Amino acid sequence: MNYWLFKSEPDEYSIQDLAAERGHTGRWDGIRNYQARNFLRDQVQEGDGVLFYHSACKVPAVVGTAEVVRAAYPDPAQFDPASKYFDPKASGDQPRWYCVDVRWQSEFARPVPLAEIKQNPELEDMVLVKQGRLSIQPVTPRQWQAIVRLGAL
């Protein structure tokens, strides 16, 4: 089992939106960064844990957890000309972008803000601190445990 941090703008797709989905399960799509795509396509697996991070908001923070319930498959939005995620260079034979399905697990008792993460010595090596713009990023088991513990306070 691996651990990941997935970023989403709460105005676009929040942890509450995931919790409201049928079966608390939704498609994590729209990833258009090659490094994030490679993580999704090559490393994210069914059963992996996900820290759900709200970005591009007043207080960016990890707000809860989810679980990957379907490993990578071609993102259907890349084939839809009406989608903002349409990619005319993608084809069914050669998809460029991938998505996964995730299931809501928990919403934290309190969000764990980025400012707090940056100040915590246990978390100073997180990709979030070093490469903040990456929307899909690995998290170590130790970092996962620390974030979950802080979110439960």
Residue, then its C-alpha position, 0 to 999 in steps of 0.5 A: m500500500n502506498y500513500w498519496l496527496f491529491k490536490s483539488e480546488p474546493d470550488e471545483y471538487s471538495i471533500q464534501d463533493l466526494a462524500a456526496e457522490r453515490g457510494h462516496t466514490g468519484r473519478w479523480d480526473g482532469i490531471r494535465n501535468y505529466q509528472a502527476r499523470n505518470f504517478l497516476r498511470d504508473q504507481v497509484q494502485e487500488g487500495d492506496g491511501v489518499l490525503f485530500y488537499h484543498s488548494a487555491c483557497k483562502v486556507p490551503a489544507v489537508v481536509g481528509t482521507a480517501e482510498v483508491v478503488r480503481a487504478a489508472y484508466p484513460d481519462p474520458a474527458q480527454f476525448d470529449p470536445a465539450s470538456k475543458y480537459f479535451d486533448p485533440k492529440a489524445s486518441g483511444d489507441q494512444p490516450r495521454w491522460y489518466c484518472v483513478d476512482v477514489r472513495w471518501q474515507s473521512e473528513f478531518a475534525r480540523p483541517v491541517p493547513l499548509a502553514e502548519i505543515k511547513q512548520n512541522p519538523e516531521l513534515e519538512d520533507m513532504v513533496l508538498v513543501k518542496q514541490g507545492r504545485l504538483s497535484i498528485q504526489p507521494v506521501t511516506p507512511r510516517q507523513w501520512q500518520a502525522i497528518v492524520r494525527l494532526g487532523a484528528l486533534 
